[in-house]
Structure formats: C-alpha cells, structure tokens
C-alpha cells in the first residue's frame, strides 16, 4: 500500500507561481513513477507530468517551460513547480504513484485545489 498526500494548493494571481507537493509513504521500494494530473470543472482528468525512479521527468507538451517537476528522495516527496500560471490552470491537482506489486497498481492522493485569479 502507498499513501499520497498533496499540499500547496491555493489562490494565486495570474502570472504568479505556486509549488505543489506530493508526499509519499508506504511500500515505495518498487515505485515506477509519480505523476501529476489535474481536473478542471466539467472536464476530464488530464495528465500533466511524471517523474520516474531515475528522476527523469516527462511533461505534457503544453506544460513544458512553465511547470517543473523535482523529487526529494530523502523526503519521498515530488514537487510540481507551477510558474507563470494562467486562469486555465485552475483545477484540482492530483498526484499518483504507480507501483509494481505483482502487477502495476496505481495510487492516488486526495488532491489539492489551485485557483488562478485574473
């Protein structure tokens, strides 16, 4: 079992920055990757980025250059640095972890709300 807790969401002005955190705990030794998703009202959940166990990040093309992933292995925490935020970034942000446990299991956090004001 893996537990994920997101934090860092809130209200931010357009053009500003925000850093989201995803703290993982539990059985992480077979962790495959940690990803970030978001879901805006009335829209499907959208994948944003992920970082694998080798610390290699992959981003949705439209996020490249604005959103940056980093990982603190000692704290088992993945960060999503959001820069130059736009009102369209308003959404509930979730992190997920894929873990090999005789099969690939995906765990989700409870999410954190990001609201970008104009």
MMTF fields as JSON, N, C-alpha, C and O atoms, coordinates in Angstrom:
{
  "mmtfVersion": "1.0.0",
  "mmtfProducer": "UNKNOWN",
  "numBonds": 471,
  "numAtoms": 472,
  "numGroups": 118,
  "numChains": 1,
  "numModels": 1,
  "chainsPerModel": [1],
  "groupsPerChain": [118],
  "chainIdList": ["A"],
  "bondAtomList": [4, 2, 8, 6, 12, 10, 16, 14, 20, 18, 24, 22, 28, 26, 32, 30, 36, 34, 40, 38, 44, 42, 48, 46, 52, 50, 56, 54, 60, 58, 64, 62, 68, 66, 72, 70, 76, 74, 80, 78, 84, 82, 88, 86, 92, 90, 96, 94, 100, 98, 104, 102, 108, 106, 112, 110, 116, 114, 120, 118, 124, 122, 128, 126, 132, 130, 136, 134, 140, 138, 144, 142, 148, 146, 152, 150, 156, 154, 160, 158, 164, 162, 168, 166, 172, 170, 176, 174, 180, 178, 184, 182, 188, 186, 192, 190, 196, 194, 200, 198, 204, 202, 208, 206, 212, 210, 216, 214, 220, 218, 224, 222, 228, 226, 232, 230, 236, 234, 240, 238, 244, 242, 248, 246, 252, 250, 256, 254, 260, 258, 264, 262, 268, 266, 272, 270, 276, 274, 280, 278, 284, 282, 288, 286, 292, 290, 296, 294, 300, 298, 304, 302, 308, 306, 312, 310, 316, 314, 320, 318, 324, 322, 328, 326, 332, 330, 336, 334, 340, 338, 344, 342, 348, 346, 352, 350, 356, 354, 360, 358, 364, 362, 368, 366, 372, 370, 376, 374, 380, 378, 384, 382, 388, 386, 392, 390, 396, 394, 400, 398, 404, 402, 408, 406, 412, 410, 416, 414, 420, 418, 424, 422, 428, 426, 432, 430, 436, 434, 440, 438, 444, 442, 448, 446, 452, 450, 456, 454, 460, 458, 464, 462, 468, 466],
  "bondOrderList": [1, 1, 1, 1, 1, 1, 1, 1, 1, 1, 1, 1, 1, 1, 1, 1, 1, 1, 1, 1, 1, 1, 1, 1, 1, 1, 1, 1, 1, 1, 1, 1, 1, 1, 1, 1, 1, 1, 1, 1, 1, 1, 1, 1, 1, 1, 1, 1, 1, 1, 1, 1, 1, 1, 1, 1, 1, 1, 1, 1, 1, 1, 1, 1, 1, 1, 1, 1, 1, 1, 1, 1, 1, 1, 1, 1, 1, 1, 1, 1, 1, 1, 1, 1, 1, 1, 1, 1, 1, 1, 1, 1, 1, 1, 1, 1, 1, 1, 1, 1, 1, 1, 1, 1, 1, 1, 1, 1, 1, 1, 1, 1, 1, 1, 1, 1, 1],
  "groupList": [{"groupName": "UNK", "atomNameList": ["N", "CA", "C", "O"], "elementList": ["N", "C", "C", "O"], "formalChargeList": [0, 0, 0, 0], "bondAtomList": [1, 0, 2, 1, 3, 2], "bondOrderList": [1, 1, 2], "singleLetterCode": "X", "chemCompType": "L-PEPTIDE LINKING"}],
  "groupTypeList": [0, 0, 0, 0, 0, 0, 0, 0, 0, 0, 0, 0, 0, 0, 0, 0, 0, 0, 0, 0, 0, 0, 0, 0, 0, 0, 0, 0, 0, 0, 0, 0, 0, 0, 0, 0, 0, 0, 0, 0, 0, 0, 0, 0, 0, 0, 0, 0, 0, 0, 0, 0, 0, 0, 0, 0, 0, 0, 0, 0, 0, 0, 0, 0, 0, 0, 0, 0, 0, 0, 0, 0, 0, 0, 0, 0, 0, 0, 0, 0, 0, 0, 0, 0, 0, 0, 0, 0, 0, 0, 0, 0, 0, 0, 0, 0, 0, 0, 0, 0, 0, 0, 0, 0, 0, 0, 0, 0, 0, 0, 0, 0, 0, 0, 0, 0, 0, 0],
  "groupIdList": [1, 2, 3, 4, 5, 6, 7, 8, 9, 10, 11, 12, 13, 14, 15, 16, 17, 18, 19, 20, 21, 22, 23, 24, 25, 26, 27, 28, 29, 30, 31, 32, 33, 34, 35, 36, 37, 38, 39, 40, 41, 42, 43, 44, 45, 46, 47, 48, 49, 50, 51, 52, 53, 54, 55, 56, 57, 58, 59, 60, 61, 62, 63, 64, 65, 66, 67, 68, 69, 70, 71, 72, 73, 74, 75, 76, 77, 78, 79, 80, 81, 82, 83, 84, 85, 86, 87, 88, 89, 90, 91, 92, 93, 94, 95, 96, 97, 98, 99, 100, 101, 102, 103, 104, 105, 106, 107, 108, 109, 110, 111, 112, 113, 114, 115, 116, 117, 118],
  "secStructList": [7, 3, 3, 3, 3, 3, 3, 7, 7, 3, 3, 3, 3, 6, 6, 7, 7, 3, 3, 3, 3, 3, 3, 3, 3, 3, 1, 7, 6, 6, 3, 3, 3, 3, 3, 3, 3, 3, 3, 7, 6, 6, 1, 7, 7, 3, 3, 3, 3, 3, 3, 3, 6, 6, 7, 7, 3, 3, 3, 7, 4, 4, 4, 6, 6, 6, 3, 3, 3, 3, 3, 3, 4, 4, 4, 6, 3, 3, 3, 3, 3, 3, 7, 1, 7, 7, 4, 4, 4, 7, 3, 3, 3, 3, 3, 3, 3, 3, 3, 3, 1, 1, 1, 3, 3, 3, 3, 3, 7, 7, 7, 3, 3, 3, 3, 3, 3, 7],
  "xCoordList": [0.853, 0.0, 0.884, 1.946, 0.407, 1.103, 0.097, -1.049, 0.541, -0.301, 0.339, 1.556, -0.501, -0.037, -0.812, -2.033, -0.1, -0.75, -0.246, 0.944, -1.155, -0.804, -1.006, -1.846, -0.229, -0.385, 0.181, 0.824, -0.074, 0.485, -0.482, -0.14, -1.675, -2.654, -3.151, -2.878, -3.876, -4.426, -4.792, -4.937, -4.937, -5.295, -4.033, -3.24, -3.855, -2.679, -3.11, -4.031, -2.445, -2.761, -2.129, -1.073, -2.788, -2.236, -0.843, -0.602, 0.059, 1.448, 2.323, 3.548, 1.706, 2.462, 2.923, 2.838, 3.417, 3.958, 3.374, 2.914, 3.41, 2.909, 3.678, 4.014, 3.959, 4.616, 3.739, 3.391, 3.398, 2.623, 3.568, 4.61, 3.174, 3.964, 3.125, 1.912, 3.79, 3.159, 4.06, 5.117, 3.631, 4.408, 3.919, 2.732, 4.852, 4.502, 5.003, 6.051, 4.244, 4.658, 4.125, 3.24, 4.697, 4.258, 5.307, 6.507, 4.842, 5.738, 6.188, 5.541, 7.306, 7.771, 8.942, 9.434, 9.399, 10.637, 10.481, 11.476, 9.249, 9.012, 8.274, 7.492, 8.548, 7.911, 8.365, 9.557, 7.434, 7.75, 7.86, 8.856, 6.841, 6.869, 5.799, 4.897, 5.925, 4.932, 4.482, 5.303, 3.198, 2.664, 1.752, 1.232, 1.575, 0.631, -0.457, -0.198, -1.682, -2.845, -3.638, -3.431, -4.539, -5.438, -6.803, -6.94, -7.8, -9.166, -9.867, -10.063, -10.241, -10.982, -12.468, -12.866, -13.286, -14.731, -15.288, -15.049, -16.024, -16.649, -15.722, -16.122, -14.474, -13.512, -12.993, -13.115, -12.414, -11.801, -10.489, -9.862, -10.096, -8.791, -7.699, -7.756, -6.719, -5.673, -4.308, -3.979, -3.529, -2.165, -1.29, -1.413, -0.406, 0.448, 1.904, 2.576, 2.379, 3.805, 4.032, 3.187, 5.18, 5.568, 7.084, 7.814, 7.531, 8.963, 9.147, 8.427, 10.114, 10.321, 11.354, 11.875, 11.637, 12.518, 13.953, 14.774, 14.263, 15.593, 15.619, 16.583, 14.554, 14.469, 14.36, 14.714, 13.878, 13.687, 12.259, 11.324, 12.079, 10.717, 10.221, 11.003, 8.942, 8.27, 7.087, 6.375, 6.873, 5.825, 4.877, 5.248, 3.633, 2.713, 3.318, 3.813, 3.285, 3.96, 3.55, 4.392, 2.281, 1.803, 2.281, 2.154, 2.838, 3.315, 4.819, 5.34, 5.508, 6.957, 7.321, 6.745, 8.292, 8.775, 8.062, 8.616, 6.847, 6.134, 6.1, 6.262, 5.89, 5.795, 7.077, 7.584, 7.583, 8.826, 8.648, 8.172, 9.041, 8.989, 10.339, 11.384, 10.3, 11.531, 11.176, 10.023, 12.192, 11.937, 12.961, 14.154, 12.512, 13.401, 13.289, 12.334, 14.288, 14.234, 14.238, 13.592, 14.965, 15.058, 13.704, 13.405, 12.894, 11.583, 10.459, 9.29, 10.829, 9.801, 8.727, 7.531, 9.183, 8.257, 8.581, 9.743, 7.54, 7.672, 7.009, 5.914, 7.686, 7.19, 6.812, 7.47, 5.744, 5.361, 5.428, 4.561, 6.458, 6.608, 5.823, 6.097, 4.856, 3.999, 4.374, 4.225, 4.855, 5.268, 4.374, 3.772, 4.31, 3.516, 2.134, 1.685, 1.486, 0.186, -0.853, -0.776, -1.813, -2.869, -4.216, -4.311, -5.259, -6.588, -6.979, -7.708, -6.491, -6.805, -6.153, -6.481, -5.236, -4.595, -5.449, -5.109, -6.545, -7.444, -8.017, -8.65, -7.781, -8.205, -7.89, -7.236, -8.381, -7.98, -6.791, -6.865, -5.701, -4.47, -4.251, -4.356, -3.946, -3.749, -2.366, -1.851, -1.784, -0.61, -0.972, -1.87, -0.269, -0.488, 0.853, 1.847, 0.871, 2.084, 1.762, 0.774, 2.62, 2.483, 3.556, 4.732, 3.106, 3.977, 3.817, 2.709, 4.937, 4.876, 4.653, 5.481, 3.508, 3.169, 2.572, 1.391, 3.413, 2.999, 2.179, 1.973, 1.734, 1.136, 1.308, 1.719, 0.999, 1.131, -0.134, -1.23, 0.037, -1.066, -0.855, 0.275, -1.938, -1.89, -2.593, -3.734, -1.891, -2.439, -2.624, -1.879, -3.633, -3.965, -4.003, -4.361, -3.625, -3.818, -5.215, -6.013, -5.493, -6.837, -6.984, -8.096, -5.866, -5.903, -5.786, -6.001, -5.437, -5.356, -5.85, -5.539, -6.608, -7.232, -6.28, -5.67, -6.169, -5.43, -6.405, -7.084, -6.462, -7.329, -6.483, -5.792, -6.549, -5.775, -6.727, -7.675, -6.465, -7.325, -6.729, -5.515, -7.588, -7.118, -6.804, -6.397],
  "yCoordList": [-1.192, 0.0, 1.235, 1.272, 2.246, 3.529, 4.625, 4.593, 5.582, 6.736, 7.984, 8.166, 8.831, 10.066, 11.232, 11.168, 12.29, 13.482, 14.691, 15.002, 15.369, 16.592, 17.801, 17.789, 18.823, 20.08, 21.197, 20.958, 22.417, 23.57, 24.309, 25.355, 23.786, 24.476, 25.747, 26.007, 26.524, 27.757, 28.721, 28.34, 29.96, 31.029, 31.78, 32.186, 31.958, 32.662, 33.559, 33.229, 34.674, 35.583, 35.089, 34.458, 35.385, 35.038, 35.648, 36.8, 34.838, 35.265, 34.881, 34.967, 34.459, 34.095, 32.654, 31.974, 32.201, 30.847, 30.15, 30.782, 28.841, 28.015, 26.704, 26.22, 26.125, 24.83, 23.824, 24.003, 22.783, 21.697, 20.596, 20.352, 19.938, 18.83, 17.561, 17.598, 16.454, 15.149, 14.282, 13.826, 14.063, 13.263, 11.827, 11.553, 10.917, 9.504, 8.742, 9.058, 7.747, 6.869, 5.47, 5.268, 4.509, 3.136, 2.331, 2.577, 1.372, 0.441, 1.037, 0.857, 1.748, 2.501, 1.853, 2.409, 0.694, 0.16, -0.309, -0.447, -0.559, -0.925, 0.177, -0.079, 1.415, 2.55, 2.657, 2.548, 2.866, 3.013, 4.499, 4.943, 5.239, 6.68, 7.38, 6.751, 8.693, 9.551, 10.575, 11.242, 10.697, 11.622, 12.659, 12.478, 13.74, 14.793, 14.879, 14.802, 15.042, 15.198, 16.401, 16.885, 16.861, 17.903, 17.707, 17.111, 18.223, 18.138, 19.45, 19.846, 20.116, 21.366, 21.037, 19.974, 21.932, 21.691, 21.405, 22.156, 20.323, 19.982, 19.346, 19.101, 19.076, 18.492, 17.162, 16.852, 16.394, 15.129, 15.382, 16.431, 14.38, 14.467, 14.437, 13.648, 15.302, 15.493, 15.196, 15.682, 14.401, 14.143, 15.366, 15.987, 15.711, 16.888, 16.486, 16.932, 15.639, 15.309, 14.1, 13.754, 13.47, 12.427, 12.381, 12.855, 11.803, 11.587, 10.12, 9.582, 9.485, 8.06, 7.877, 8.852, 6.645, 6.359, 6.771, 6.836, 7.052, 7.557, 9.079, 9.673, 9.715, 11.178, 11.814, 12.981, 11.067, 11.65, 12.126, 11.328, 13.434, 13.941, 13.897, 13.97, 13.78, 13.867, 14.788, 14.702, 15.674, 16.678, 16.624, 16.244, 17.019, 17.317, 18.494, 19.437, 18.449, 19.49, 20.896, 21.791, 21.097, 22.45, 22.942, 24.127, 22.036, 22.423, 22.702, 23.303, 22.266, 22.422, 23.891, 24.752, 24.147, 25.505, 26.267, 27.229, 25.87, 26.539, 25.705, 26.228, 24.414, 23.514, 22.69, 22.192, 22.56, 21.832, 20.827, 21.162, 19.586, 18.519, 18.367, 18.498, 18.089, 17.717, 16.704, 16.58, 15.99, 14.945, 15.023, 15.177, 14.92, 14.83, 13.407, 13.051, 12.594, 11.192, 10.968, 10.046, 11.81, 11.645, 11.861, 11.259, 12.719, 13.024, 12.274, 12.402, 11.479, 10.782, 11.748, 11.469, 12.883, 13.933, 14.381, 14.568, 14.547, 15.077, 16.446, 16.633, 17.39, 18.759, 19.111, 18.697, 19.88, 20.442, 21.957, 22.579, 22.532, 23.981, 24.548, 24.223, 25.389, 25.979, 27.446, 28.22, 27.831, 29.202, 29.839, 29.162, 31.17, 31.932, 31.298, 30.999, 31.105, 30.421, 31.263, 32.491, 30.567, 31.202, 30.785, 29.751, 31.573, 31.172, 29.754, 29.057, 29.341, 27.995, 26.893, 25.717, 27.27, 26.288, 25.989, 25.112, 26.707, 26.457, 25.053, 24.695, 24.264, 22.854, 22.227, 22.823, 21.002, 20.181, 19.36, 18.695, 19.407, 18.74, 17.493, 17.524, 16.405, 15.117, 14.574, 14.804, 13.862, 13.078, 11.601, 11.197, 10.827, 9.387, 8.682, 9.221, 7.497, 6.682, 5.313, 4.68, 4.869, 3.515, 2.654, 3.011, 1.524, 0.64, -0.777, -1.221, -1.482, -2.883, -3.733, -3.762, -4.424, -5.312, -6.574, -6.87, -7.316, -8.485, -8.059, -8.843, -6.859, -6.2, -4.703, -4.313, -3.875, -2.436, -1.91, -2.012, -1.344, -0.703, 0.799, 1.28, 1.527, 2.989, 3.516, 3.156, 4.375, 5.003, 6.493, 7.101, 7.065, 8.476, 9.187, 8.609, 10.452, 11.294, 11.891, 11.624, 12.714, 13.295, 14.562, 15.04, 15.097, 16.279, 17.579, 17.642, 18.612, 19.949, 20.951, 20.831, 21.924, 22.88, 24.034, 24.612, 24.35, 25.528, 26.441, 26.024, 27.681, 28.658, 29.85, 30.456, 30.176, 31.291, 32.442, 32.3, 33.566, 34.742, 35.679, 35.717, 36.42, 37.383, 38.722, 39.652],
  "zCoordList": [0.0, 0.0, 0.0, 0.621, -0.72, -0.798, -0.463, -0.911, 0.321, 0.642, 0.045, 0.101, -0.521, -1.139, -0.547, -0.4, -0.213, 0.323, -0.44, -0.412, -1.121, -1.835, -0.923, -0.023, -1.174, -0.45, -1.311, -2.334, -0.873, -1.568, -2.464, -3.016, -2.616, -3.446, -2.785, -1.613, -3.547, -3.007, -4.105, -5.266, -3.73, -4.659, -5.065, -4.216, -6.357, -6.857, -8.012, -8.759, -8.145, -9.245, -10.539, -10.531, -11.634, -12.938, -13.078, -12.716, -13.614, -13.755, -12.58, -12.661, -11.492, -10.306, -10.338, -11.361, -9.187, -9.073, -7.857, -6.906, -7.921, -6.832, -6.879, -7.96, -5.716, -5.69, -4.962, -3.795, -5.664, -5.076, -4.624, -5.232, -3.543, -3.017, -3.008, -2.806, -3.227, -3.136, -2.261, -2.698, -1.029, -0.087, -0.12, 0.058, -0.349, -0.459, 0.758, 1.321, 1.148, 2.24, 1.963, 1.132, 2.691, 2.496, 1.754, 1.882, 0.982, 0.299, -1.031, -2.063, -0.984, -2.139, -2.865, -3.847, -2.408, -2.975, -4.408, -5.12, -4.849, -6.243, -6.994, -7.909, -6.576, -7.228, -8.681, -8.971, -9.578, -11.0, -11.356, -11.927, -11.014, -11.281, -10.46, -9.907, -10.398, -9.747, -10.766, -11.395, -10.926, -11.916, -11.287, -10.186, -12.01, -11.628, -12.687, -13.888, -12.203, -13.058, -12.55, -11.437, -13.389, -12.911, -13.548, -14.616, -12.861, -13.373, -13.105, -11.956, -14.179, -14.084, -14.084, -14.559, -13.558, -13.52, -14.91, -15.856, -15.016, -16.28, -17.299, -18.437, -16.895, -17.842, -17.307, -16.122, -18.215, -17.812, -17.09, -17.233, -16.307, -15.665, -16.738, -17.682, -16.572, -17.581, -16.971, -15.889, -17.67, -17.225, -17.512, -18.568, -16.566, -16.717, -16.897, -17.827, -15.995, -15.997, -15.098, -14.273, -15.271, -14.349, -14.227, -15.098, -13.131, -12.933, -12.567, -11.726, -13.203, -12.925, -11.814, -11.27, -11.492, -10.354, -10.637, -9.722, -11.907, -12.256, -12.301, -12.785, -11.792, -11.742, -13.113, -13.284, -14.088, -15.413, -15.553, -15.475, -15.761, -15.885, -17.333, -18.281, -17.469, -18.774, -18.59, -17.589, -19.558, -19.45, -20.636, -21.746, -20.357, -21.441, -22.198, -21.58, -23.514, -24.292, -23.885, -23.814, -23.621, -23.319, -21.966, -21.658, -21.141, -19.81, -19.806, -18.867, -20.85, -20.862, -20.752, -21.416, -19.896, -19.716, -18.623, -18.091, -18.268, -17.177, -15.919, -14.816, -16.074, -14.927, -14.839, -15.844, -13.631, -13.423, -12.294, -11.21, -12.572, -11.574, -10.91, -11.547, -9.618, -8.928, -7.849, -7.436, -7.409, -6.413, -5.311, -5.575, -4.085, -2.921, -2.406, -1.716, -2.755, -2.383, -0.886, -0.385, -0.172, 1.283, 1.95, 2.981, 1.355, 1.926, 1.223, 1.588, 0.197, -0.6, -1.068, -0.986, -1.557, -1.967, -3.388, -3.751, -4.173, -5.53, -5.556, -5.025, -6.178, -6.237, -7.665, -8.619, -7.794, -9.087, -8.951, -8.338, -9.526, -9.525, -10.697, -11.852, -10.397, -11.426, -11.57, -10.624, -12.732, -12.984, -14.038, -14.871, -13.971, -14.952, -15.109, -16.215, -13.979, -14.02, -14.745, -14.793, -15.3, -16.088, -15.514, -14.852, -15.759, -15.25, -15.692, -14.986, -16.859, -17.369, -16.542, -16.7, -15.667, -14.784, -13.557, -12.763, -13.4, -12.274, -12.382, -13.376, -11.336, -11.354, -10.006, -9.15, -9.85, -8.722, -9.2, -10.234, -8.451, -8.849, -7.988, -6.762, -8.678, -8.009, -8.355, -9.449, -7.424, -7.779, -7.706, -6.968, -8.471, -8.471, -8.487, -8.975, -7.961, -7.945, -8.513, -8.14, -9.427, -9.948, -9.292, -9.234, -8.81, -8.038, -8.559, -8.862, -8.659, -9.06, -7.81, -6.9, -7.794, -6.669, -7.268, -7.084, -7.992, -8.781, -10.003, -10.93, -9.99, -11.146, -10.877, -9.784, -11.857, -11.64, -10.974, -11.524, -9.779, -9.075, -9.095, -9.007, -9.21, -9.211, -7.978, -7.689, -7.258, -6.06, -6.327, -7.097, -5.675, -5.847, -4.514, -3.488, -4.548, -3.392, -3.416, -4.315, -2.394, -2.287, -3.122, -3.348, -3.573, -4.428, -3.659, -2.449, -4.407, -3.832, -4.87, -6.055, -4.427, -5.34, -5.647, -4.748, -6.918, -7.357, -8.088, -9.026, -7.648, -8.29, -8.704, -7.885, -9.988, -10.524, -10.818, -11.59, -10.198, -10.385, -11.43, -11.628, -12.081, -13.095, -12.466, -13.163]
}
